[in-house]
Amino acid sequence: MRNVNVETKRAKFRELHESGCFAIPNPWDIGTARYLQHLGFKAIATTSAGFAFSRGLSDGAVNRNDMLAHIKELVEATDIPVNADYENGYADDPNDVAESVRLCVATGVAGLSIEDATDRKESRIYDVDLAVERIRAAREAIGNSGVLLVGRAEGFLVGRENIDQVIKRLVAYSEAGADCLYAPGFKERDDIKAIVDAVAPKPSNILIGGAVGLTMKDAESLGARRVSVGGAFARAAWGGFIRSAKELMEKGTFDELANAASYAELQELFGQN
């Protein structure tokens, strides 16, 4: 670990958004974060779902203090920029969102996202005017720290809005100060292209959380600037664990463990830190 300072990480993160298309995968603990850095990824992003599942909680059930501690932990454990999946800012009122954002900035993150979904249970989204005020408050709270603000429109993902409504929100969030725009849930190329074009020249983030027939080259050709996997890596790990545990419980056999990571490889990697 080289202990790269916060200012350098933030500057590098902004440079990544200037051209091309990069992957920003989502670890859920120190080990997975360091492994992604080891592979050569230029930046990482937290996953609210992945972290929640690791704590035995549902997505959205982690409180702000625990999430801030987790974000800080990943920032300090790696030398690459970290973008925080900061859900709805853990507040409804713009002033309270601003306070939450200031706390997140203090962890050393290079970027953070603010969603317009009010919670994970009822899938409600904020009225457009309030959602815009929340983004504006987040922008002001970030100030001149260099932290990149991602405005997330969740309406399509939670089944409340169509693409035209989502695009209007993203444009409004951009005008309110969001540096990067993100509308998870879209898988069709035409939809992704429409979003990218609507918010240009600002960068767009797209989510590829499964085998949907899209590659990094496809994302770049569509004009996306960055690609995240959300909680998919965490779910993939859970998949291996669940299959192995069920096999042992139900059959008394251990065949699934043939797919386990090498103890020696992990021991060598983490012994270097």
C-alpha positions in Angstrom: 0.0 0.0 0.0 1.4 3.4 -1.0 -1.1 5.5 1.1 -2.1 7.8 -1.8 -3.4 11.1 -0.4 -7.1 12.0 -0.8 -6.5 14.9 -3.1 -4.6 12.8 -5.5 -7.3 10.1 -5.5 -10.0 12.7 -6.2 -8.0 14.3 -9.0 -7.4 10.9 -10.7 -11.1 10.0 -10.3 -12.2 13.1 -12.2 -9.6 12.4 -14.9 -11.2 9.0 -15.4 -14.5 10.7 -16.2 -13.0 12.9 -19.0 -12.8 10.3 -21.7 -13.2 6.6 -22.6 -15.1 4.1 -20.5 -13.9 2.4 -17.3 -15.2 -0.3 -15.0 -15.9 0.7 -11.4 -16.7 -2.7 -9.7 -18.3 -2.9 -6.3 -16.5 -4.7 -3.4 -18.2 -5.2 0.0 -15.3 -5.4 2.4 -11.6 -4.7 2.7 -10.5 -8.1 1.2 -12.6 -7.7 -1.9 -11.6 -4.1 -2.3 -7.9 -4.9 -2.1 -8.3 -7.8 -4.6 -10.0 -5.5 -7.1 -7.1 -3.0 -6.7 -4.7 -6.0 -7.1 -6.3 -6.8 -10.5 -5.7 -3.3 -11.7 -9.0 -1.6 -11.6 -8.6 2.2 -11.6 -11.5 2.9 -9.1 -14.1 1.1 -7.0 -17.5 1.8 -5.6 -19.2 0.6 -2.5 -22.4 -1.4 -2.7 -25.2 -0.8 -0.2 -26.7 -4.2 -1.0 -23.4 -6.1 -0.8 -22.5 -4.5 2.5 -25.9 -5.0 4.0 -26.0 -8.7 3.1 -22.6 -9.1 4.8 -24.1 -7.7 8.0 -27.1 -10.0 7.8 -29.4 -7.1 6.8 -31.5 -6.3 3.8 -30.5 -3.6 1.4 -31.4 -0.2 2.9 -31.3 -1.4 6.5 -27.7 -0.2 7.3 -27.7 3.0 9.3 -25.7 6.0 8.3 -23.0 5.7 11.0 -22.3 2.1 10.0 -22.2 3.0 6.3 -19.8 5.9 6.9 -17.5 3.6 8.9 -17.6 1.1 6.1 -16.9 3.7 3.4 -14.0 5.1 5.4 -12.6 1.6 5.9 -12.5 0.9 2.2 -11.0 4.4 1.5 -8.2 3.8 3.9 -7.6 0.2 2.8 -6.9 1.1 -0.8 -4.8 3.4 -3.0 -7.5 3.9 -5.7 -10.5 6.3 -5.7 -13.7 5.1 -4.0 -17.1 6.2 -5.0 -19.7 5.8 -2.2 -23.1 4.3 -2.9 -24.7 6.7 -0.4 -28.3 5.7 -1.0 -30.7 8.7 -0.5 -28.2 10.5 1.7 -29.9 9.0 4.8 -32.4 11.9 4.9 -35.3 13.4 3.2 -34.9 17.1 3.8 -32.2 18.9 1.7 -30.5 20.4 4.7 -30.2 17.0 6.3 -28.9 15.5 3.1 -26.2 18.3 3.1 -25.1 17.3 6.5 -24.9 13.6 5.5 -22.9 14.6 2.5 -20.4 16.6 4.5 -19.9 13.5 6.7 -19.3 11.3 3.7 -16.8 13.8 2.2 -14.9 13.6 5.4 -14.2 9.9 4.9 -11.9 10.7 2.0 -14.2 9.4 -0.8 -13.5 10.5 -4.4 -17.2 10.5 -5.3 -20.7 9.8 -3.9 -24.1 9.1 -5.3 -27.4 10.5 -4.1 -30.6 8.6 -5.1 -34.1 9.9 -5.5 -35.7 6.7 -4.1 -37.0 7.4 -0.5 -36.4 3.8 0.7 -35.9 0.2 -0.4 -39.2 -1.2 0.9 -42.0 0.8 -0.6 -40.0 1.9 -3.7 -41.2 5.5 -3.4 -39.4 8.3 -5.2 -39.2 12.0 -4.3 -41.2 14.6 -6.1 -39.0 16.1 -8.8 -38.7 19.5 -7.3 -37.6 18.1 -3.9 -35.3 15.7 -5.6 -33.6 18.6 -7.4 -33.3 20.5 -4.2 -31.6 17.5 -2.6 -29.0 17.3 -5.4 -28.4 21.1 -5.2 -27.9 20.8 -1.4 -25.4 17.9 -1.9 -23.5 19.9 -4.5 -23.2 22.9 -2.1 -22.1 20.6 0.8 -19.4 19.1 -1.4 -18.0 22.6 -2.1 -14.5 22.7 -3.5 -13.4 19.4 -2.0 -13.1 17.8 -5.4 -15.6 15.1 -4.7 -17.6 14.0 -7.7 -21.4 14.0 -7.3 -23.5 11.3 -9.0 -27.2 12.0 -9.4 -29.2 8.8 -9.5 -32.7 8.4 -10.9 -34.3 5.3 -9.5 -37.8 5.6 -11.0 -37.4 3.0 -13.8 -35.6 0.5 -11.5 -38.4 0.5 -9.0 -41.1 0.5 -11.6 -42.5 4.0 -11.0 -41.3 5.9 -14.1 -40.7 5.4 -17.8 -37.5 6.4 -19.7 -38.8 9.9 -20.7 -39.6 10.7 -17.0 -36.2 9.4 -15.9 -34.4 11.4 -18.6 -36.1 14.6 -17.4 -35.0 13.9 -13.9 -31.4 13.3 -15.0 -31.2 16.5 -16.9 -32.6 18.4 -13.9 -30.1 16.8 -11.6 -27.3 17.7 -14.0 -28.5 21.3 -14.0 -28.6 21.2 -10.2 -24.9 20.3 -10.0 -24.5 16.5 -10.5 -21.2 15.7 -12.2 -22.2 12.3 -13.4 -25.7 10.8 -14.1 -26.9 7.3 -13.3 -30.2 5.6 -14.0 -29.9 1.9 -13.0 -32.2 -0.7 -14.5 -31.9 -0.1 -18.2 -30.7 -3.0 -20.3 -31.7 -2.1 -23.9 -29.1 -0.4 -26.0 -31.5 2.2 -27.4 -32.5 3.3 -23.8 -28.9 3.5 -22.6 -27.9 5.6 -25.7 -30.9 7.9 -25.2 -29.8 8.6 -21.6 -26.1 9.1 -22.5 -27.1 11.5 -25.2 -29.5 13.4 -23.1 -27.0 14.3 -20.3 -24.0 14.8 -22.5 -21.4 16.2 -22.3 -21.6 15.1 -18.7 -20.6 11.4 -18.1 -23.1 8.6 -17.5 -22.8 5.5 -15.4 -24.6 2.3 -16.4 -25.3 -0.8 -14.3 -24.6 -4.2 -15.7 -25.5 -6.6 -12.9 -25.9 -9.8 -14.8 -25.5 -11.6 -18.1 -27.6 -9.2 -20.3 -25.5 -9.4 -23.4 -23.6 -6.2 -22.9 -19.8 -5.9 -22.7 -17.5 -3.1 -21.7 -16.9 -2.5 -25.4 -20.6 -2.2 -25.9 -20.9 0.3 -23.1 -18.1 2.4 -24.6 -19.7 2.3 -28.0 -22.9 3.6 -26.5 -21.1 6.5 -25.0 -21.2 5.5 -21.3 -18.2 6.7 -19.3 -18.3 4.1 -16.5 -19.8 0.7 -15.7 -20.6 -0.6 -12.3 -21.9 -4.0 -11.2 -23.8 -3.0 -8.1 -24.3 -5.9 -5.7 -23.7 -8.5 -8.4 -20.2 -9.5 -7.3 -21.5 -9.9 -3.7 -24.4 -12.0 -5.0 -22.0 -14.1 -7.1 -20.0 -14.8 -3.9 -23.2 -15.6 -2.0 -24.1 -17.9 -4.9 -21.0 -20.0 -4.4 -21.4 -20.1 -0.6 -25.1 -21.0 -0.9 -24.5 -23.8 -3.4 -21.7 -25.3 -1.3 -23.6 -25.0 2.0 -26.8 -26.6 0.5 -24.8 -29.4 -1.1 -23.2 -30.3 2.3 -26.5 -30.0 4.1 -28.6 -31.9 1.6 -26.2 -34.4 0.1 -23.3 -34.6 2.5 -20.9 -34.0 -0.4 -18.3 -31.3 -1.1 -18.1 -31.1 -4.9 -18.9 -27.4 -5.1 -15.7 -26.6 -3.1 -13.8 -27.5 -6.2 -14.6 -24.0 -7.4 -13.2 -22.4 -4.2 -10.4 -19.7 -4.5 -6.9 -20.9 -3.8 -5.8 -20.6 -0.2 -2.2 -20.0 -1.3 -3.2 -17.3 -3.7 -5.2 -15.4 -1.1 -2.5 -15.9 1.5 0.2 -14.5 -0.8 -2.0 -11.5 -1.8 -3.0 -10.4 1.7 0.4 -11.2 3.1 1.8 -8.3 1.0 -0.3 -5.7 2.8 
